[in-house]
Amino acid sequence: MELTGAQILMKSLEDEGTKTIFGIPGGTVIPLYDAIYDSPIEHVLVRHEQAAAHAADGFSRAGDKVGVCVATSGPGATNLVTGIATAHMDSSPLLAITGQVATGAIGTDAFQEAHILGITLPVVKHSMQVRSAEEIPQTIHDALYIASTGRPGPVVVDFPVDVQRAKGTYRRPGGHSYPGYSAETPEDLSRLDEASRIIRGAKRPVVIAGNGVNISRAFGQLKNFSEKLELPVATSLLGKGALPSGHENSIGIVGMHGNAAVNHALGKADAVVVIGSRLSDRSTGKQAAFASGASIIHIDLDVAEIHKNIDADVWLIGDAGKILDILSREASGHDSSARCSWRDEVTKMESEEPLRRETENGIIYPWQAIDALDDVVKGEAVVLTEVGQHQMWAALYHKAMQPRRFLTSGGLGTMGFGIPASIGAHFAKPDLPIVCLAGDGSAMMNIQELDTYARYNLPVKVMVLDNNCLGMVRQWQQLFYEERFSSTIYSRQPDFVKIAQGMGIEAFKVEDPALLRGAIERAIETPGPVLLHIPIPQRHNVFPMVPAGAPLSEMIL
């Protein structure tokens, strides 16, 4: 039986196991939305295309399937770009399906035409344009395969409207035939003996676990590696949770706003084992000074990451779990007394420079809100953040007790990520509490998605930590620009409670620390979505902080 191209697309997604897609209809995807009408796949209607991309991204990060988003041509497609770039920077698998003008009109500056393949070229793993109904099943099959295998990333499939209307026969693909792509990543373990020797002989080792550990689901192997070889483990921002925060070997996050003990330990380390991290400038500080007294072993799936930011003394290319299993065996035989002394030294650093925990009558500090949340959800929630000061407070204070339960925009630092990504996280993990921590500035970036929460009665809880400013930039202006607060302090604020209530969401405000835990319990226990508005001090800053370009040892504490 002949089907339209749009019907073939939906059939292809169904056969690939897709259950949920996120999007908004528009002129060049009307045939596709007509096919969605009859499909068992659940379509989640968001309020902005950027939110569709972030929701699909959140779905991928929280779950184990590629998130799929849909937008029309022109402005619909370009509105996806920020979400696509966010997924690209954080190696998140994503399939973005964009409508396009009819094939005969491509290149004529037709109404709502945009060259989305060209626009997204630097921020996708791959992209392709469908030109006939018959090629749709194979294209979708390959697109999802490319997005999810190897180092994951976003793939764009551009879908001209006339191809959506064209008739064809659905044939389920039998395999992957995309030329030039192989999911088999190169493996290089030729330096395994040298890596094992360095780890075995190290008296002051530190492990840095990055997002690659979460992506490859090498949590068990990391835990075994750290326990068997008595290794303290730090994480990057996106690696948080790879080893539970409560584990005795977990020492916190590294970098510009990392734990003081972690940054000091790296300065004293004689060996640093980096697993699945690109070692960005936010993690390393001044790169020439990073772990300058240590031998650096870099483990990554992507050979392009080796020497990109930090020169490694030894590198191993391949799957993180497999390599950690091998090292756990081959690098045994270490000096246990030296490792215990080193762990005691790191523990002393932690006690000498703990995280700040100010208190003041009638004032809620961010750590109090995060601690109260942890006390209530007890490690069982998926916690997402927007981007800004609240994100760094969450990274420092939140106890991520399970992997892939702390979701945030790392590489691109996208304000507006958290609220829509929480939508996708719910559809990936419908049985878990979903909590989004937001600042007042970033909450406004995609606040229209509170209506999506309400329409689907999503049990997502948003905690807005409101300091009436663009806090991270304000902090930099305070510390480095002589308190010249240019365009960072608001002369007025919207009423977040009324906005949420106007969207159909229960919302309330809490200002007394004594009432904080009860307010969070009320929010968690209330069916459906809730917004909790929490005013915090405007001049409260994120510390530790490493000034841009400074070594990690030069923290402002």
C-alpha positions as CSV (number, residue, x, y, z in Angstrom):
1,M,0.0,0.0,0.0
2,E,1.3,3.4,-0.9
3,L,1.7,6.0,1.8
4,T,2.6,9.7,1.8
5,G,6.2,10.6,2.6
6,A,4.9,12.0,5.9
7,Q,3.2,8.7,6.8
8,I,6.3,6.9,5.8
9,L,8.3,9.1,8.2
10,M,6.0,8.4,11.1
11,K,6.0,4.7,10.3
12,S,9.8,4.8,10.3
13,L,10.0,6.4,13.7
14,E,7.4,3.9,15.1
15,D,9.5,1.0,13.9
16,E,12.6,2.6,15.4
17,G,11.0,2.6,18.8
18,T,10.2,6.3,19.1
19,K,7.4,6.9,21.5
20,T,7.5,10.7,22.0
21,I,8.4,13.7,19.8
22,F,8.4,17.4,20.7
23,G,7.5,20.2,18.3
24,I,5.2,22.9,16.9
25,P,3.4,22.7,13.5
26,G,3.9,25.2,10.7
27,G,3.3,25.7,7.0
28,T,5.9,23.2,5.6
29,V,5.1,20.4,8.1
30,I,1.3,20.4,7.8
31,P,1.4,17.1,5.9
32,L,3.7,15.7,8.6
33,Y,1.3,16.9,11.4
34,D,-1.6,15.3,9.5
35,A,0.3,12.0,9.7
36,I,1.1,12.6,13.4
37,Y,-2.7,12.9,13.9
38,D,-3.0,9.1,13.1
39,S,0.2,8.0,14.7
40,P,0.6,6.2,18.1
41,I,3.6,8.3,18.8
42,E,2.9,10.9,21.4
43,H,3.5,14.5,20.1
44,V,4.2,17.0,22.9
45,L,3.2,20.5,21.7
46,V,5.6,23.1,23.1
47,R,5.3,26.9,22.9
48,H,8.6,27.6,21.1
49,E,10.8,25.6,18.8
50,Q,13.9,26.2,21.0
51,A,12.0,24.5,23.8
52,A,11.3,21.5,21.5
53,A,15.0,21.0,21.0
54,H,15.8,21.3,24.7
55,A,12.9,19.0,25.6
56,A,14.2,16.3,23.1
57,D,17.7,16.8,24.6
58,G,16.4,16.4,28.2
59,F,14.6,13.3,27.0
60,S,17.9,11.8,25.7
61,R,20.0,12.8,28.8
62,A,17.5,11.4,31.3
63,G,16.6,8.2,29.3
64,D,18.1,5.8,26.8
65,K,16.5,6.9,23.6
66,V,17.3,9.6,21.0
67,G,15.2,12.6,21.6
68,V,13.2,13.8,18.5
69,C,12.0,17.3,17.8
70,V,10.1,18.8,14.8
71,A,9.9,22.3,13.4
72,T,8.7,24.0,10.3
73,S,11.0,25.7,7.8
74,G,12.6,29.1,8.1
75,P,12.2,30.6,11.5
76,G,10.9,27.3,13.0
77,A,14.1,25.6,11.9
78,T,16.4,28.4,13.0
79,N,14.7,28.5,16.4
80,L,16.0,24.9,16.9
81,V,19.6,26.0,16.4
82,T,20.4,26.9,20.0
83,G,19.0,23.6,21.2
84,I,21.0,21.7,18.5
85,A,24.2,23.5,19.5
86,T,23.5,22.8,23.2
87,A,23.2,19.1,22.4
88,H,26.3,19.2,20.2
89,M,28.5,20.7,22.9
90,D,27.4,18.2,25.4
91,S,27.5,15.1,23.1
92,S,23.7,14.5,23.5
93,P,22.0,12.4,20.8
94,L,19.2,14.3,19.1
95,L,17.2,14.0,15.9
96,A,15.9,17.3,14.6
97,I,13.4,17.0,11.7
98,T,12.8,20.3,9.9
99,G,10.3,21.1,7.3
100,Q,11.6,22.7,4.1
101,V,10.1,24.5,1.1
102,A,9.3,22.3,-2.0
103,T,12.3,21.0,-3.7
104,G,11.7,23.1,-6.8
105,A,11.7,26.2,-4.7
106,I,14.9,25.5,-2.8
107,G,17.4,28.3,-3.5
108,T,14.8,30.8,-4.7
109,D,14.4,32.7,-1.4
110,A,10.9,31.3,-1.1
111,F,8.7,32.2,1.8
112,Q,10.1,30.8,5.0
113,E,13.1,29.2,3.3
114,A,16.3,28.8,5.2
115,H,19.3,26.7,4.4
116,I,19.1,24.8,7.7
117,L,21.7,22.2,6.6
118,G,24.2,25.0,6.1
119,I,23.2,27.0,9.1
120,T,23.7,24.0,11.5
121,L,26.7,22.4,9.8
122,P,29.2,23.4,12.5
123,V,26.9,22.1,15.4
124,V,25.7,18.7,14.2
125,K,27.2,15.3,14.0
126,H,25.6,14.9,10.6
127,S,22.8,16.3,8.4
128,M,20.9,15.2,5.4
129,Q,18.0,16.2,3.2
130,V,15.3,13.8,2.0
131,R,14.6,14.0,-1.7
132,S,12.2,11.1,-2.3
133,A,9.6,9.2,-0.3
134,E,11.3,5.9,-0.8
135,E,14.6,7.0,0.9
136,I,12.8,8.1,4.1
137,P,13.0,4.8,6.1
138,Q,16.7,4.3,5.4
139,T,17.4,8.0,6.2
140,I,15.7,7.9,9.6
141,H,17.3,4.5,10.4
142,D,20.7,5.9,9.6
143,A,20.1,9.3,11.3
144,L,19.1,7.7,14.6
145,Y,22.1,5.3,14.4
146,I,24.5,8.1,13.7
147,A,23.1,10.3,16.5
148,S,23.3,7.5,19.2
149,T,26.5,5.6,18.3
150,G,30.1,6.4,18.9
151,R,30.4,9.9,20.4
152,P,26.7,10.9,20.4
153,G,25.4,14.1,18.9
154,P,22.6,15.8,17.0
155,V,21.5,14.9,13.5
156,V,19.3,17.1,11.3
157,V,17.0,15.7,8.7
158,D,15.5,18.3,6.3
159,F,12.2,17.3,4.8
160,P,10.8,19.3,1.8
161,V,7.1,19.7,1.9
162,D,6.5,18.1,-1.6
163,V,8.4,15.0,-0.4
164,Q,6.0,14.8,2.6
165,R,3.1,14.8,0.1
166,A,4.6,12.4,-2.4
167,K,3.5,8.8,-2.5
168,G,5.8,5.8,-1.9
169,T,6.0,2.3,-0.5
170,Y,7.4,1.8,3.0
171,R,10.2,-0.7,3.2
172,R,11.8,-1.3,6.5
173,P,15.6,-1.0,6.3
174,G,17.6,-4.1,6.8
175,G,20.8,-2.5,8.0
176,H,22.9,0.7,8.0
177,S,24.4,1.7,4.8
178,Y,25.4,5.3,5.2
179,P,28.7,5.7,3.4
180,G,31.6,7.1,5.3
181,Y,30.3,6.4,8.8
182,S,31.1,3.6,11.1
183,A,30.0,3.3,14.7
184,E,33.1,1.3,15.4
185,T,35.4,3.9,17.0
186,P,39.1,3.5,16.8
187,E,40.7,1.8,19.8
188,D,44.3,2.4,20.8
189,L,45.5,0.6,24.0
190,S,49.1,0.5,23.0
191,R,50.1,2.7,26.0
192,L,48.2,0.5,28.5
193,D,51.3,-0.8,30.2
194,E,52.7,2.7,30.7
195,A,49.3,4.0,32.0
196,S,49.2,1.0,34.4
197,R,52.7,1.7,35.6
198,I,52.0,5.4,36.3
199,I,48.8,4.6,38.2
200,R,50.4,1.8,40.2
201,G,53.3,3.9,41.2
202,A,51.4,7.1,42.0
203,K,51.3,8.3,45.6
204,R,49.0,11.3,45.0
205,P,46.7,10.3,42.2
206,V,43.4,12.1,41.2
207,V,40.8,10.9,38.8
208,I,38.7,13.4,36.8
209,A,35.5,11.7,35.5
210,G,33.8,13.6,32.7
211,N,30.5,13.3,30.8
212,G,32.0,10.4,28.8
213,V,31.5,8.2,31.9
214,N,27.8,9.1,32.0
215,I,27.4,8.7,28.3
216,S,29.1,5.3,28.2
217,R,27.3,4.2,31.4
218,A,30.6,3.2,32.9
219,F,29.5,4.0,36.4
220,G,30.1,0.6,37.9
221,Q,33.5,0.4,36.3
222,L,34.4,3.8,37.7
223,K,33.3,2.8,41.2
224,N,35.2,-0.4,41.1
225,F,38.3,1.4,39.7
226,S,38.3,4.0,42.4
227,E,37.6,1.5,45.2
228,K,40.1,-1.2,44.1
229,L,42.9,1.3,43.5
230,E,42.0,3.7,46.3
231,L,41.6,6.7,44.0
232,P,39.9,10.0,44.9
233,V,37.5,11.0,42.1
234,A,36.6,14.5,41.0
235,T,34.2,15.2,38.2
236,S,33.6,17.8,35.6
237,L,30.3,19.7,35.7
238,L,28.7,17.2,33.3
239,G,30.4,14.3,35.0
240,K,28.6,15.0,38.3
241,G,26.9,11.9,39.6
242,A,29.2,9.5,37.7
243,L,30.4,8.5,41.2
244,P,27.7,9.2,43.8
245,S,28.3,12.3,45.8
246,G,28.1,10.3,49.1
247,H,30.8,7.9,48.1
248,E,33.9,8.0,50.2
249,N,36.1,8.5,47.2
250,S,34.0,11.4,45.7
251,I,35.7,14.7,46.3
252,G,33.6,17.2,44.3
253,I,33.8,19.1,41.0
254,V,36.8,20.6,39.4
255,G,37.4,24.0,37.8
256,M,36.5,27.6,37.9
257,H,33.8,27.0,40.5
258,G,35.1,23.7,41.7
259,N,35.6,22.5,45.2
260,A,38.7,24.0,46.8
261,A,40.0,20.7,47.9
262,V,39.8,19.3,44.3
263,N,41.6,22.2,42.8
264,H,44.3,22.1,45.5
265,A,44.7,18.3,45.1
266,L,45.3,18.7,41.4
267,G,48.1,21.1,42.2
268,K,49.7,18.4,44.4
269,A,48.9,15.3,42.4
270,D,51.6,13.2,40.8
271,A,49.2,11.4,38.5
272,V,45.9,12.6,37.0
273,V,43.6,10.1,35.2
274,V,41.1,11.9,33.0
275,I,38.2,9.8,31.8
276,G,35.8,11.1,29.1
277,S,36.4,14.9,29.6
278,R,37.5,17.4,27.0
279,L,39.3,19.4,29.8
280,S,37.8,22.7,28.8
281,D,39.1,26.0,30.1
282,R,36.4,26.0,32.8
283,S,37.8,22.7,34.2
284,T,41.5,23.4,33.9
285,G,42.0,27.1,34.6
286,K,45.3,28.3,33.1
287,Q,46.1,25.4,30.9
288,A,49.9,25.7,31.2
289,A,49.6,25.4,35.0
290,F,47.1,22.5,35.1
291,A,48.3,19.6,37.2
292,S,51.8,20.7,36.3
293,G,53.5,18.2,38.7
294,A,51.5,15.2,37.5
295,S,51.7,12.7,34.7
296,I,48.4,13.0,32.8
297,I,46.6,9.9,31.5
298,H,43.8,10.8,29.1
299,I,41.1,8.2,28.4
300,D,38.5,9.1,25.7
301,L,36.4,7.6,23.0
302,D,37.2,10.4,20.6
303,V,40.9,10.7,19.5
304,A,40.3,14.3,18.6
305,E,40.1,15.2,22.3
306,I,43.7,14.0,23.0
307,H,46.0,17.0,23.2
308,K,43.2,19.4,22.2
309,N,43.3,21.4,25.4
310,I,45.9,19.7,27.6
311,D,48.9,17.6,26.5
312,A,48.6,14.1,27.9
313,D,51.6,12.1,28.8
314,V,49.8,8.8,28.1
315,W,46.5,8.3,26.2
316,L,44.1,5.4,25.8
317,I,41.4,5.5,23.1
318,G,38.2,3.5,23.5
319,D,35.2,2.7,25.6
320,A,35.6,4.1,29.1
321,G,34.0,1.0,30.8
322,K,36.3,-1.4,29.0
323,I,39.4,0.6,29.7
324,L,38.6,1.0,33.4
325,D,38.0,-2.7,33.7
326,I,41.4,-3.4,32.3
327,L,43.1,-0.8,34.4
328,S,41.5,-2.1,37.5
329,R,43.3,-5.3,36.9
330,E,46.5,-4.2,35.3
331,A,47.2,-1.2,37.6
332,S,46.8,-3.1,40.9
333,G,49.7,-3.5,43.3
334,H,49.8,0.2,44.4
335,D,51.2,1.4,47.8
336,S,48.1,1.3,49.9
337,S,49.6,3.2,52.8
338,A,50.6,6.1,50.5
339,R,47.1,6.2,49.0
340,C,45.6,6.3,52.5
341,S,47.9,9.1,53.5
342,W,46.9,11.0,50.3
343,R,43.2,10.5,51.0
344,D,43.7,11.8,54.5
345,E,45.5,14.8,53.1
346,V,42.6,15.5,50.7
347,T,40.1,15.1,53.5
348,K,42.1,17.7,55.5
349,M,41.9,20.1,52.6
350,E,38.2,19.5,52.5
351,S,37.8,20.3,56.2
352,E,40.1,23.4,56.0
353,E,38.3,25.0,53.1
354,P,34.7,23.7,53.2
355,L,31.8,25.1,51.1
356,R,30.4,28.3,52.6
357,R,27.2,27.9,54.5
358,E,26.1,31.4,55.7
359,T,23.0,31.8,57.8
360,E,20.9,34.9,58.6
361,N,17.6,35.3,60.2
362,G,14.8,35.8,57.7
363,I,17.2,35.2,54.7
364,I,17.3,32.1,52.5
365,Y,20.7,31.3,51.1
366,P,21.0,29.1,48.0
367,W,22.8,26.3,49.9
368,Q,19.8,26.1,52.3
369,A,17.3,25.6,49.4
370,I,19.5,22.9,47.8
371,D,20.1,21.1,51.0
372,A,16.4,21.2,51.8
373,L,15.6,19.8,48.4
374,D,18.1,17.0,48.9
375,D,16.6,16.2,52.3
376,V,13.2,15.9,50.7
377,V,13.9,13.9,47.5
378,K,16.6,11.8,49.1
379,G,18.5,11.2,45.8
380,E,15.5,9.9,43.9
381,A,14.8,13.0,41.7
382,V,16.1,14.0,38.3
383,V,17.5,17.5,39.0
384,L,17.9,19.9,36.2
385,T,19.3,23.4,36.2
386,E,19.1,26.5,34.1
387,V,22.5,28.4,33.6
388,G,24.0,30.9,36.0
389,Q,24.9,31.2,39.6
390,H,22.2,28.8,40.7
391,Q,23.7,26.2,38.4
392,M,27.1,26.5,40.1
393,W,25.5,26.4,43.6
394,A,23.7,23.2,42.5
395,A,26.9,21.7,41.2
396,L,28.6,22.4,44.5
397,Y,25.9,21.6,47.0
398,H,23.5,19.2,45.4
399,K,24.1,15.5,46.3
400,A,23.8,13.6,43.0
401,M,23.4,10.1,44.4
402,Q,22.8,8.4,41.1
403,P,24.2,8.8,37.6
404,R,22.4,10.7,34.9
405,R,20.2,12.4,37.5
406,F,21.9,15.8,37.3
407,L,21.2,17.4,33.9
408,T,22.6,20.8,32.9
409,S,23.9,22.7,29.9
410,G,27.7,22.6,30.2
411,G,29.6,23.4,27.0
412,L,27.3,26.0,25.6
413,G,25.9,27.3,28.9
414,T,22.5,27.9,27.5
415,M,20.1,30.0,29.6
416,G,16.6,28.7,29.0
417,F,17.7,25.0,28.9
418,G,16.3,23.7,32.2
419,I,12.6,24.5,32.1
420,P,12.0,22.9,28.6
421,A,14.6,20.1,29.2
422,S,12.5,19.1,32.3
423,I,9.6,18.4,29.9
424,G,11.7,15.8,28.1
425,A,13.1,14.4,31.3
426,H,9.6,13.7,32.6
427,F,8.6,11.8,29.4
428,A,11.9,9.8,29.7
429,K,11.4,9.1,33.5
430,P,7.7,9.5,34.2
431,D,8.0,7.7,37.6
432,L,10.6,10.0,39.0
433,P,10.3,13.4,40.6
434,I,11.6,16.1,38.2
435,V,12.9,19.3,39.7
436,C,14.3,22.3,37.8
437,L,16.5,24.8,39.6
438,A,16.3,28.1,37.9
439,G,17.6,31.7,38.4
440,D,15.3,34.6,37.8
441,G,17.2,35.6,34.7
442,S,17.3,32.2,33.0
443,A,13.8,31.3,34.1
444,M,12.5,34.1,31.8
445,M,14.3,32.7,28.8
446,N,11.7,30.0,28.1
447,I,9.1,30.7,30.8
448,Q,6.3,30.2,28.2
449,E,6.9,26.4,28.7
450,L,5.1,26.6,32.0
451,D,2.0,26.5,29.9
452,T,3.2,23.2,28.4
453,Y,3.6,21.9,32.0
454,A,0.0,22.9,32.7
455,R,-1.5,21.5,29.5
456,Y,0.0,18.1,30.1
457,N,-0.3,18.3,33.9
458,L,3.4,17.4,34.1
459,P,4.6,16.8,37.7
460,V,7.6,19.1,37.3
461,K,8.6,21.3,40.1
462,V,10.5,24.6,39.4
463,M,12.4,26.3,42.2
464,V,13.3,29.9,41.1
465,L,16.2,31.3,43.1
466,D,15.5,35.0,42.6
467,N,18.3,37.5,43.3
468,N,16.7,40.2,41.1
469,C,19.7,40.3,38.7
470,L,21.7,38.5,36.1
471,G,23.8,37.1,38.9
472,M,26.8,35.5,37.3
473,V,27.6,38.6,35.2
474,R,26.8,40.8,38.2
475,Q,29.4,38.8,40.2
476,W,32.1,39.3,37.5
477,Q,31.2,43.0,37.5
478,Q,31.5,43.2,41.2
479,L,34.9,41.4,41.4
480,F,36.6,42.6,38.2
481,Y,34.8,45.7,36.9
482,E,34.8,47.9,40.0
483,E,31.1,47.2,40.6
484,R,30.0,48.9,37.4
485,F,26.8,47.0,37.2
486,S,25.9,47.5,33.6
487,S,22.5,46.1,32.7
488,T,22.6,43.3,35.2
489,I,20.4,44.5,38.1
490,Y,16.7,44.7,37.4
491,S,14.8,47.8,38.2
492,R,11.7,45.7,38.6
493,Q,10.8,42.0,38.5
494,P,7.8,40.1,37.2
495,D,5.7,38.3,39.7
496,F,6.7,34.7,39.2
497,V,3.9,33.4,41.3
498,K,1.3,35.3,39.2
499,I,2.9,34.3,35.9
500,A,2.8,30.6,36.9
501,Q,-0.8,30.9,38.2
502,G,-1.7,32.6,34.9
503,M,-0.3,29.6,33.1
504,G,-2.5,27.3,35.2
505,I,0.2,26.2,37.6
506,E,0.1,26.1,41.4
507,A,2.8,28.5,42.7
508,F,3.8,30.1,46.0
509,K,6.6,32.1,47.5
510,V,8.7,31.2,50.6
511,E,11.0,33.8,52.3
512,D,11.6,32.3,55.7
513,P,14.4,29.6,56.1
514,A,12.3,28.0,58.8
515,L,9.5,27.4,56.3
516,L,11.7,26.2,53.4
517,R,11.7,22.4,53.9
518,G,7.9,22.4,54.4
519,A,7.4,24.5,51.2
520,I,9.6,22.0,49.2
521,E,7.7,19.1,50.7
522,R,4.4,20.7,49.7
523,A,5.7,21.3,46.2
524,I,6.9,17.7,45.7
525,E,3.7,16.2,47.2
526,T,1.3,18.4,45.1
527,P,0.1,16.6,42.0
528,G,1.0,18.3,38.8
529,P,3.4,21.2,38.2
530,V,4.4,23.6,40.9
531,L,6.6,26.8,40.9
532,L,8.3,27.7,44.1
533,H,9.6,31.3,44.2
534,I,12.5,31.7,46.6
535,P,14.1,35.2,47.0
536,I,17.8,35.1,47.8
537,P,20.4,37.8,48.6
538,Q,21.4,39.8,45.5
539,R,25.1,40.2,46.5
540,H,25.6,36.5,47.4
541,N,28.3,35.1,45.1
542,V,29.5,31.7,44.0
543,F,32.7,30.7,45.7
544,P,35.2,29.2,45.2
545,M,35.9,31.1,42.0
546,V,39.0,31.0,39.8
547,P,39.5,34.2,37.8
548,A,39.6,33.7,34.0
549,G,43.0,32.7,32.8
550,A,44.4,32.1,36.4
551,P,45.6,28.7,37.6
552,L,43.3,26.6,39.7
553,S,45.4,27.3,42.8
554,E,44.5,31.0,42.7
555,M,40.9,30.6,43.9
556,I,38.9,33.4,45.4
557,L,37.4,31.6,48.5
